Amino acid sequence: MTEWDNFEDHLRASLRRVEAPAGLQERILHAARLRRLRRQLWLRAAAVLLLVISAAAYGVFWRLQVRARQAEQARRQLELAIQITNRRLSQVEQQLSSIGVKTIRFEEVSQ
């Protein structure tokens, strides 16, 4: 036998059909199911996390909106109070002017 024949025999032996080990198909299918299950679990976890983050962001946004409305209401109330005070001071100034008072002297009262 030549070295070439030896090589061909070796090659034929290497390429001959070999039966799969018992249970190989079940192990492969089981591994595929596990990968699919892990992927589904990961996607569900990501979806839950996204939902939680979205809910938290909405809660913060809603709270900021409530505070903005409260601040706007306080601003309107302050404007109204200033308008009322301004009108009342004008009335007092007119009354004082009608009786001849031009200036009012204020003194600090100590306790």
Residue, then its C-alpha position, 0 to 999 in steps of 0.5 A: m500500500t502506498e502512502w496515497d492509498n493510506f490517505e484515501d483509506h483514512l479519508r474514507a474512514s473520516l467521511r463515513r456516516v456516523e450515527a448520532p448519539a442517543g438523545l442528541q435530537e432531544r438535547i438540541l430541541h431542549a436547548a432551542r426551547l431554553r434559548r427561546l424561553r430565555r429570550q421571551l423572559w428577557l423581552r417580558a422583563a424589558a417590557v415590564l421595565l419599560l412600563v415601570i419607567s414610563a409610569a414613573a416618568y408620567g407620574v413626574f410629568w403629572r406632578l410637575q403639571v399640578r405644581a405648574r397649575q398651583a403656581e399659576q393659581a398663586r400668581r393670579q391670586l397675588e395679582l388680584a391681591i395687589q390690584i385690590t391693595n392698589r385700589r384701596l391705597s388709591q382710595v385712601e390717598q384720595q380721602l387724605s388728599s380731600i382733607g388736605v393731608k399731603t404726606i404721612r409721617f411714619e414712626e417705628v414703634s418699639q416693643 
